[in-house]
Amino acid sequence: MFLIRQAIAEDAPTLLKLAKMVHFVNLPADPEIIHSKIVRSRKSFSDQPQKPRDREFMFVLEDTATGNVVGTSSVITCLSWPGRPHTFMVVRKREHYSEDLQTGQVHLTLQLGTDETGPSEIGGLVLGPSYRGHEQKLGMTLSLVRFHFIGRRRDWFADRIVAEMMGPLTADSRNHFWDALGRRFINLSFAEADLFCQRSKEFITSLFPTQEIYISLLPPEVRNQIGKVGKETEPAKKLLESVGFRDCGHVDPFDGGPYLEARVDDIELVTTTRSALLGKPVSEADNEGFVSVHRDEGFRAVRTPCADSGETVSIPKEAAEAIRAVPGDEIAFTPLPKAFRKRPRKTRAATPRRPARSGKTRTVT
């Protein structure tokens, strides 16, 4: 059984190990930053912050059989505000035509852009290597639970939500896009610039050029990576696109990876989330969904088979025990569309063989 719960202080060492496996601007491999994120998350889950900009929610995935944390994901209520803009590079097409030569070219350009309107953001999804490809689709679970949470606390989040998709990195965690462009204006390595963003983004708007930059001036291997994601990020990108996210024509100024965007109220997982009462335990059920409780001791959720009767939702006893709920408790429930449900492995029935006749071997085709 796998439980999704809010991160606590004791999770910090494991979260640091997970952070070291990837490069994420919202999950840096820095002990102090991770500790501060856990503290901010705890306050956010307990509804202590007074401003939307202070809310950040960190989820962890716990293997209840061992008690080990095997993955994490997060959602940020407010990505930007006046004085602290969200920065990106706008990708545009520019057409040029020569009357004398009777020929023309189409060029792509990049230009620094900013947004202070305060969209929400999802990010920080990391799953331990040994749990990737798990039959219970744990990466999907960590991703989708964020929309379940947004649905149960819709008033805490903006109408628009973005997701930063990581661009391709080299084997030594460098990025060709940053080396060819960003470092020409900011004398920091990719990792250093990425980490410094946790403290301030002022250096981006102060040091990056504001004019359009023609992509054709960059090396071919860099041009080909703009707007692309690394191999390990491709499944996450496809999953978000299936939820309703779309490429908005913006790329990250550090790694050149694309930004995806969606209207929150267009996401089915958000709009179908509702309150219900927990029913009596069931051993089997045809449907599947997220069921959660959010109490003083924290947020706890499971992705589980369920029987939905409208007023009540019944789940297996083990799932109810994981979220520490009993029949009659108020829960939040999100039914999963069929495309996201776990598919049980199919076993092929053995084909009965007829006994061989007259000592001859019969070949089956």
N, C-alpha and C positions, 0 to 999 in steps of 0.2 A: 504494500500500500504506500502511496506517495501523498504527502500532505504539503499544501502551499500555505505558508504562514508569513507573517511579517518578520523582518530581520531583527535579531537581538544582539546585544553586545558580545555574547559568547560566539557568535557566528563570524566575528571579524577575521580570525586567522584563516578560516576556510574561504571567505570571500576574497581575501588577499591572494590566496593560491589560485582561485578562479580568475581573478583579474590579471594575473601574470600570464595566463594562457592566451589572452587577446589584447588588442589595443582598443579601448573605448574611451571617448572623451568623458562619458558620464559614469565610467567605472575604472578609474585609473588605479594602477598597482602602487598605491601610496597608503601606508597604514593610517596616517593622520586624516587623510581625506576620507577613507573608508569609515573610520570611526565617526567622523563628523556627519557623514551621510546616514549612518545608522541612528545617531542621536536625532538628527532632523527627521528621519523617517518615523521614529518612535513618537515624537511630538506630533507629527502629521496624522498618524493613525489615531492618536488620542485627541485630535482636534484642538491642539494648543496654539498653532500659528495663527496670528491675527490677519495676515495678508496672504493672498493666493501664491505670491512669489516664494513664500517660505515652505510650501508643501512639496515634499518628495517622498514617494512611497517605494520601499525596497521589499521585494518578495524573495523568499527562499523556498526551494523545493527540498523536502526532507524525506528520506527513505525511512519509513516508520519501523521497518524490520531491524535497522541498525542504528537509527538516530542520526545518521550522517546527512549533512547538507550536500547536495549534489548539483545544485544549480541556483541561478538567481536571475531576476529581471526587475525592472523598475518603471515607474511612470512619474513624470514631473508635471505638476499642475500648471505652472507658468514659466515658459522658456525665456521670455524677454519682457522688458518694461522700459519706459522712458529713461534714458541714461544708461541702460544696459541692453543694447540691441542684440538680437540674433543675427549672425553674419553668415553669408553664403555668396556663391558666385552664380550670377545669372548666365545661362547659356542662350545665346541668340544666333540667328542666321543673318548674314549680311550678303546681299547680292551685288556684284559689281559687273558692269558691262561696258565694253569699249566699242563705240560706233566705228572708229577707224579700222579696228581689227575684226569687227563683227563677231566678237566672241566675249564670253564672260565667265565668271567664276562665282561659286557660292562658298563663303567662308563662315566658320563658326567663331564666335567671340565669347570671351568671359569678362564679366564686369562685377566688381564687388557690390553687393547689395545688403541692406539691413532691414530688420523688421522689429518694431517695438510694440506690436499689437498684443503680444502675450499668448501665443498658442500653447497648448499643452504638448508634451513630448513623451514618447515611449522609447526605452532603450535599455542598455545594460544587461542584455540577455546573454548569459553564459551557462553552458551545460558541461559537466565533467565529461572528459573523453570516453570513459568506459560506459557512460549512460546514453551516448549518442546512438541513434539507430535502434533504440529500445522499442519493443513491440507496443508499449503503452504511449508512445509518441510524447515523450517528456518535454522535448523542445517546444512542441506545439502547446502543451499544457502551460508552460511558463509564459508563452507569448499571449495566449488567449485569456488567461486569468486576469490580465490587466484590463481588458474590456469588460469583463464581469464586474470588476471593482469600480470602474468608471460608471457602469450602469447603476450600481447600487448607491453611488454618491455622485450622481450626475451634476449636482449643483456646485461641486468643487472644481469642475473642469471647464475649459474653454469650449467654444463651438467648433474650433479647428484644432487638429492634432497632427504633428509631424513626426517623422522617424528618420534618423540619420543612418544611412546604410554605409558600412565600412568599405572603402576602396581597396584595391589589391595592394598587398604588402609583399616585400621581398622576404627571403628566408631569415634574414637578420633584422626583420621588423622595420625596415626602411620603406619609404614610399617615393616612387619616381616622380609623381606629380609635385610633391613638396620640394624635392631636390631640384627640380627643373624650374619651378616658379616661386613658391613661397620663400625658399631660403635665399633667393636673390634680393629680397627686401627685408627679411627678418633673419638675423644671424643666430638662429637656434636650430637644433636638430629637430626632426619630426617628433620624436618622443618628448623632447623638452618643450616644444611649443604646445603640444597636445596637453601636457600636464599643467602648464602655466595657465591654460584656459580655465582651469578650475578656480583660479584666484581672480582673474580679470581677462576681459577680451578687448580692452582698450587698445592694446598694441596692434591688433588687426586693423582696426579702422584708422589708426594713426600712421601705420607704416606701409600698408598695402596701397598700391596705386588705385585711384578711383576711375581711371579711364578704361575703355575697352581694350582687351588684350586679344590679339588674333592668335587662335590656337595653332594655325599653320606655322607660327614661329617656334613652336615647341618641337622637341624630337618626336619621331613617329611612335616610339614605344610609350610616350607620355600621352600623345593625342588619342591613341587607341584605348587608353584606360579611363578617360574622362567620362563620368556618368556610369561606370561599370563597378561591379562589386567583386570582392574576392570569392573564391570557390566556396569557402565555408559559410559565406553570408548569403549565397544564392537561395538556399531553402527558406531562410527567414524572409527574404524579399518576396518570394513567390507566395508565402503564407500571408503576408500583409496585403499583397495585391488581391488575394482571394477574399480578404475581409472587406476590401473596398478602398485601399490606399492606391494612389496614382502618382507617377513621376510628375513633379511640378516644375521641371526645367531648372532646378537649382542644384548645385553641387557644393560639397564641402570645400572650403578654401585650403584645407590641410591635405586631404588625401584624394580629393576629386570624386569621391563617392556620391551617389545621388541622394537627394532628399525626397522622401515620399510624403504625401499629405492626404488627409481625408477630412470630411465633415463628420463630426462625432455622431450626429443624429442620423447619419446615413449608414452607420455600422450596426448591422442586425444584432450582434452580440450585446451591444449597449441597449438598444431600444427594447429588446425582449426580456431584459433582466427585470425581475419583480420580487416583491416580498411574498412569502407564503409561510405556512406552518409545517413543521416537520411531522410526517405521518409515521405510522407504525413501520418497523423494518420489513424489508422485502428481501428475498433470496435471489430473485431474478427480475429483470426489467428490460423492456424493449428499447427504452429511450436512454439518453445520456446527457449529462449537463454538469454545470458547476453549481455547487451548493456551498454556502459560506455562512459564518457567524462573525459578528464584529462586536466584541464586548470590551469590558475594561481590561481583561487580560490579553487582548489583542485580536488580530484578524487571523482566521483559520478557514481554509477552503479545501475542497476535494473535487476532483473530476471523477464522476461516478455514474454507474447505471442508476436510473431513477424511474419512478412511476409517478406521473403528474396527473392529479385529479382536479386541478384547478385551485382549490383552497389549500390543499395539502400536497406535499411532495414526499414520497417515501424512497428511502435509499437503504442499502445494506447496513447491517448492524456495525460492521467494521468501519464503514465510512462515517457513520454518525459518531462513533467513539473517537475517531481521529479529530473531528472538529468539536468534540466535547458537547454534543447536543443530544437531547432526548425528545421523544414525541411531544408535540405541543409547543416546542420552542419556535420562535420566529427566526426564519432564515431568509437569505437571498438566493434566488434561483435563476440560472440562465440555461435554457435548453440549447443544446448544440445542434446545428444543422447537420444533416446526414454526411455531408462532405468532410466534416471534422470529427466524426465519431471513430472510435477504435474499431478496426475490423478484425474479428477473430481469425486466427490462422485456420485455413481450410486443410483438412487432411484428405488425401486421396484414398478412396476405398480400394482395397486390393482386388484385382480381377481374378475370380476363381479359375483355376486351371482344370481342364479335363484330363483324366488319366491317359497317359500315352498308350497307344494301341500297337500291338505286335512288336513291342520293343523299339518302335521308331520314335524319334523326338519330333514334337510338333512345334513349329515356329510360329510365334504370335507376332502379327504385324499391325 
